[in-house]
Amino acid sequence: MGTDVAERIAILDYGSQYTQLIARRIREMHVYSEILPFDTTAAELAENPPKGIILSGGPNSVFAPGAPSVDPGVFRMGAPVLGICYGMQLMARELGGEVRPGESREYGKTVIDTDPGNDLFTGLPPSFTVWMSHGDMVSALPPGFKVSASSANCPYAAVRDESRRFYAIQFHPEVAHTQNGGAILSNFLFKVCGAAGKWKLDDWIDATVESLRGRIGCDEVVLGLSGGVDSSVVAVLLHRAIGDRLHCIFVDNGLLRFGEDVQVEKMFRDKLGMDLTVARAADRFYSALKGVEDPEAKRKIIGREFVNVFAEEARKFRHCRFLGQGTIYPDVIESSSSKNGPSHTIKSHHNVGGLPPDLKFELVEPLRDLFKDEVRAVGRVLGMDPELLDRQPFPGPGLGVRVLGEVTEEKVRLLRQADLRVQEEIRKLPFYKEIWQTFAVLLPVRTVGVMGDQRTYEYTCAVRSVDSVDAMTADWTRIPYETLAAISNRIINEVRGINRVVYDISSKPPATIEWE
């Protein structure tokens, strides 16, 4: 049932786009939270009894055929329960109330009026703005419940049964649009559930290192090190746990950013003293990509060759029983989703990542309970280089999907040099750390230009920069004109082969962050 901690809040996931946000808000208050499939039974929860239970929102109607439900035993466990949106409707119907289909959806900001003497709203003003997102609504309360708040369109915006410590709200306290949302969650955690709020990442690190030592014993681990945040933090954690019995493999596919191979070697081999194998396979990747223009085909080729190169190197470590991976909590949650809503987490297989059958590793994923910001925080506690921890996301296929069309060594060289100039200029901005991603793209378009008295016919480079929270949606960054001018001037003047620079101002959706 997940991580064994002294106290935890169990969140049953009904498919809301905000479920992860609930978990993060709770962890920010130093209480461990865990997202579980909606059909987790009371018996399964009782294996590691939670301090409280939250039923999340979700996109379904409780009236829809096959709509996700809840084990009735959850309400007999004695733990406090908070239902949010869909979770409120589910709770009301399960406990004897009534829910009716809404005549129209209520979506957006709404002012609620609260009733006094209610633990969930202790210390809050009598009226404030919340974020609604629902179609159905509770029309009759279950026995023992009373109203906590109402709005113009929703007479039961919040309800409670204090004797059983059941609370339900029709709005979303976890989103920034809801005023006092953090205070509502805090009241549930500390006033209702009696949480102590002592969960810290420092304690998590100590417990994780001990757990890794216990599980791995005297065996060895092989790890595919990409140089990204997740795999780097995993490497440092594993190295702290088992020392030189960790074997890192870094595949140089020729599609890396400028100086990335040197940076990885200096950091992990020279500075941290890890056993690092660098597999230089650029020619192999370029050969496999020759003549290929389709983006999906390029991704598959790069992925296949990576696995082949990694497998060849991994076979050299004959005594390795484990494979380390940088899986993080959002990866785990997303893998448990289906078209019909959340389902049980897919189990990891011994033969992972498309590796050949002769490489049967057991998977070690020490970060699988952490969000991205928590992974970075762990890295800081471990004393890792801030420049590495604050790196922007980089696609698995590397520059192979930023060279549009056929990938050649010469095109990658041009793009790498252009991207270097982009990174150097963008890092000068005072809000650099707030930008999700900034990068250059080499277009398969040549244009006429003039340099001095000579005519040029060279490539076009696009610059892409986006602001995002989770990469699900993104808006283009409003980079100052002065910075854009500096980027353009440097690329055109310093990178021979590019004579035109354009800036991408499309958002996601409808565009994607990467061009391919």
N, C-alpha and C positions, 0 to 999 in steps of 0.2 A: 504493500500500500504506500510505497514512496519512502521519503526520508523519515527516520525515526527521530523526532525532536520532542523536547519536554512538553511543549504546547504548540498546537497548530490549529489553523482554521481550514476546514475542508470546504472547497467551492465546487458544487456540482454544476457541470457545464452544460447549458442548454443551447449553446451555439451563438451566444451574443458576440458581436464584434468587440464588446468591451470587457469580456471575461478576463483576459490577461491584465487589463487595467485594474480590475478589482484586486487581483492577486498582488500586483505591484504596489498599489496604494497601501495594502495591509502590511507588506514587508517593509515599506518605508517607515512604518510605525513600530518596527522591531518585533513584529509577530510573524512567525512563519506561516505562510499560506500555501496550499496545494490545490491545484485544479484536477478534478477527478471526473470521469465519465458520469453522465446523468444517471445511468442505471447501476451505479455502485450501490450495493446493498447495505442495509444497516449492520449486518453481520460483518461485512468487510470493513466498514468504518470502525466497528468496535474492536478490531484487531489493534488499532492504535487510536484510542478514543479522542476525537477532536474537542477542542475547547468550545468551538462553535461551528455551525454549518450555514453556508450561504447557498441559496438556490439562485443561479444567475438568470439574466434575461435571455431572450432567444427570439428567433425570427418566426417561429411557428404560432399557430392558434391552438389553444387547448382543445378546440373542437375538431381540428383536422384529423383525418384518419391516420393512425400510427404516430400521433404527436407524442414526443417524449414525456414520460411520466416520472414518478418518484416512488421508491419503495416506502409504503406506509409506515414501516418500522422505523424510518428515520425520525418520525414525530413521536416515537415512544422511547427514544434513547435517553431523554433527559437533558440533552444539549440544547442551548439556545439556537434558534433558527431564524435567519433573515431571508425573506423572499424579495427579490428585486424584479419588477416588471413581470415577465412571464412567470418567474418564480413566485410572485405574489398570487397570480391567478391560479397557479397549480396548487399552492398551499390552501387558498380559500376553497377551491373545489374539493380537494382531498379531505378537508376537515369539516365539510358540511355546509359550506357557503354556496353562493351561486355566482356564476360568471356569465355575462351576456356578450354577444358579438357587438363591437362598437359600430355605430352607424357611420362613423368616419374616423380615420386614424387621427390620433393626437400626436403631433410630432413637432418638437421644438421647445422653446422656452415658455414656461407657465409659472404664474405666481401661486404659491400655496399658502394657506392660513393654518397654523398649527394650533392644537389644543394644549393647554397647560398640563403639567403633571405627567410627563411622558419621558421615559428614560432616553429614548433615541434622539430627542430634540432638546435635551437639557442644555441650557446656556445659549440657545439660539433665539434669534428674534421671532416675533409672532408671525411675520410674513417674510418670505424670500422667494427668489426665482430658482426653479429647478428645470431639468431637461427631461421632457417626456418623449417616449417613442413606443406607442402601443396602438393596437386596434381593439382588442377585447378589453373589458374592464369588469371588476367585481361589482355585482349588483345587489348582493345580500351577504351579510357577514356570517361567518361560521359562529356557532355557539361559543360564548366566552370572549369574543373579540369586541373591541370598541374602536371608534374613529380616533386617529391621531392627527390627521391633516386632511384638508380638502382643497379643491380648486374650483374655478367657475364651471369647468366641464367634467370634473371627476370628484364626486362626493366622497369617495374612499381613496384619496391619494396616498394615505398611509393609515395602517391599522395595527392593533396589537392585542395580544393576550398575555398580560404580564405574569399571570400565575404559572403559565407553562413556558414563559420566556420566548414566545413566538412573536416576531415582528415582520411586517411586510410593507413595502413602499412601491408605488406604481412608477416612480421616476428613477433616474440613474444617478446615484450619489458619487460614482467613481469618475464622472467626466468633469472637465473643467467648467462647462457651462452651468453646472449646478452650484449655486452658492451654498457654502457651509457643508458641502458634500464630504470633505475630509473629517469634519467634526461629527457628522452622522456616523460614519464608519468607526471613528475613534470611540464614540459613545457605545456602539455595539460591542467593540472589542473589550473595552476596559470597564464600562459600567454594567453592561449586560453579561458578557462572558467572563469577566474577571481576569482577563489576560494580564500577565506581568510585564510584557513588552521587553524581554531580555534577549531576544534573538539577535545575534551579531555575526557578521561575516567572519570576524576573527575566530569565533568559536567554530563556525562551519569549516574553516580551513583546517584547524587542528583535528576536528573529528574526521574530516575527509582524508587527511594524510594517514591517520591511524587506520581508517577503514581500508584504504588502498594497501597499506602494509599487510594487514590481516588477510585480505583477499588474494593478493599476488604472492605472498610468501617469499620463497626463494626463486620463483620463476622470473622470466624476463618479459619485457613489453616492447613492441615495435610501434612507432608512431609516425604517421605521415604529417610532416611539419610544413605548413604552407607559408608561415611568416605572418599570417593574419592573427587577429586578437585571440580567437577561441583556441586554435591549435597551440598558440604560444603559451597561453595560460595553462592549458593542460600539460604541456611539456614541463613547465616549471613546477607544477603540483606533483607530477609523477617523479620528477627528478628529486624533489625534496623527500618523497616517500621511499624510493628504491635506488637512488643514485645511479651508478654506471650500468645498472641492469636495464636502463631505458635506452633504446636505440632509435634515434630520430632519422628519418629519411626525408630529404628535401629534393624534390624533383625540379630541376631547372629545365623548363620546357621551351625556353627561348622566347616566351611570351610574357615575361615579367616586367615590372616597372624598372626604371633606371636605378642601378645599383642595389636592387633588392637581394640578389644572390650574395653579394658581399656583406650587406647588412645582416642577413640571417647568419652567415658564418661567423662574423665578428661577435654578434650577440650571443649565440647559443654555444658555439664551440670555444671561442676565445675568452669571452667574459664569464659565461656561466659554467664552462667546463663540461658540457654535455657531449656524449658520443653522437656525432653527426656525420651522416653519409650524404654527400651531395652528388646526385645523379645528373650529369650534364648530358641532356638528350635533345638539345635544340634541333640538330640536323634531322633527327628521327621524326620530330613533330612537323618540321617544315616539309619533309618528304611526303608524309601522310596527308598533308593539307594541300599539296600541289594540285592546282586546277579546280579546287572545291570552292564554290561561291555561296551555296545555300547555308544560312545561319545555323539551322538545326543540324545539318550534316556536319558542319564544323565543330559544333559543341560535342556531338557524339564521338567524332574522331579524337578530339582532344581528351575527352573523358576516357575513351578506350585505351589510348596510348599511355595516359597517366597510370591507369591500373596495371598495364603490362610492365611499364618501367618499375613501378613500385613493387610489383610482385617479384620481379627478377632480383631486386635488391633485398627484399624481405626474406627470400629463400636462403640468403647467406647467413641469416640468424636462425640456425636450426633449433635452438633451444627456447625460442620465443613461444610462449603459450597465449599471450594476450595481444590484442590490437587496441591502442588508444585512439579515441576519437573526440573531436571538439563539439559533440552534440550539445545544444543548449535547450532550455525549457521551451521556447517557442517552436523549435523543431519537433520536440516530443508531442506538444499539443496539436500542431498542424498534422502530424502523421496519424493522429487518432480521429481525424475528421473524415466524414464521408458526405456524399450529396444529400443524404437524409438526416444529417445532423451529427453531433459528436458520438463517438463509439469508443470501445475499449482501445487502449494504447496498443499499437502493433508491437509485438515482441521482436527484439533484435535477434538475428540469426548468427550462428557461428561463422557461416560463410558470407561475410558482409562485403558491401561495396563492389560486387561483381568480381571478387577475387577468384582465382582458379581453385578448383576443388581440393588441391593438395595443401592449400593454405587455410587450415581450419582454426581460426583464432577465436578466443573468447573476447567479447567486447568489453572495454573499460571506458566508461563515459562519466567522468567525475563532475562535469558541469551540467548534467542533464536536468538539474533542479533549479538552475539559475537563469535569470533574464540577462540580456546583453549588458545593461548598465551594471548589474551585479558582477558579471564576469570581469568587467573593467575594474570595478572596485576591489575584487579579489587580487587582480594583478597589481594594484597599487599597494595593497597590504603586503604582497610578496616582494615588493621592492623593484618591480619591473620598470623598464624605461617608459616614461610617460609618452614619448613620441610614438612608441610602438602601440601602446594601449589606446591612444586617441586616433589611430589610423582610420581613415574612411574605408567603407566596404569596397572590396575589389572582387570582380567576378571570378569564379572558378576557372573558366577558360582563358582568363587573363586578357591580354591585348588582342587575342585571336578574335574576339567579338567586338573589338573597337577598330579593327581594320576591316572596313566594309568590303565585301567581295573576297577575292582570292587573297590569302595571307602569304606574303613572301618575307624573306629576311630583310630586304631593303625597306619595305613598307613598315615593318615593325620598328626598324631603326629610326625612320622618320617620325613615327608616332611617339616612340619613347622619348625622343629629343623634344618634341612639341609638348608632350605631357609634363616633362620636367620643368619647362618654363611656366606652364600653367600652375603647377604645384608651388613653385617658388614664389610666384606673385600672389596667389590666393592665400598663402600662409601669412602674408603681411597684413591681411585684413583683421581688424579688432574682433570681428564676429566669426572668425574662421572656424572655431570649434562648434559653432551652432549650425554649420552647413553639413548636410548629410553626405553629399558626394559632389566632387568636382573632377572633371577629367576631359581629355581630348579624344576626338574621334577622327580617323583619317578616312575621308570620303573617296570613292572611286571616280572622282570628277576632277578633270584638269581644266584650268582656266588660263586665259591670256593675262599677262601682267607686264609691267615695265620696271626694270631695275637699272638705274643709270640710263644709259642710252640703248640698252638691250631689251629685246622682247623676250619674255619668259612664257613657258607653257608648263605649269606645275600643278601639284595637288592642292586641294582645298581641305582645310582643317576646321572641324566644328568643335566648339567648346560647350560642354554641358555642365550645369551646376544646379542642384536641386535641394530644397529644404523638405524634410520629411521627419516623421516620428518612427514609423515602422516599415517604410518602403511600400506599404499597400497603396498609399496615395502620395503624391509629391507635387510641389509647385516650384517653378523655376526661381532661382535665387536672383534677387535684385542687386547684382554686383555693380559697384560704382563704375561710371564711364571711364574714370581715370585708370582703374584696374584693368578693365577690358582693353583699353588703349595700350597699356603696357604689355599685356599678354600678346595682343596682335602684333605690336611692333617687334617684340622679342622673337616670336616665332618666325615672322617673315624675314627679319634681318639675320637671325642666327641659325635657322634650320634650312639649309639649302635643299630645295625640292618642294617647298610649300610657299605659295605666293598669295594665298587668300585665307582669311580667318572669318568664320561666321559664329554667331551665338544662338544657341537653341533656346527658344522661349516657349516651348510647349510643356504642358503639365501632364501628370499621370492621374487618372485617365484624361484624355484618350490615348496619349502617347505612353510609352514605357520609359523607365529611367535609362536603361541601356538601349542603344540603337539596334542591336541584334540580340 
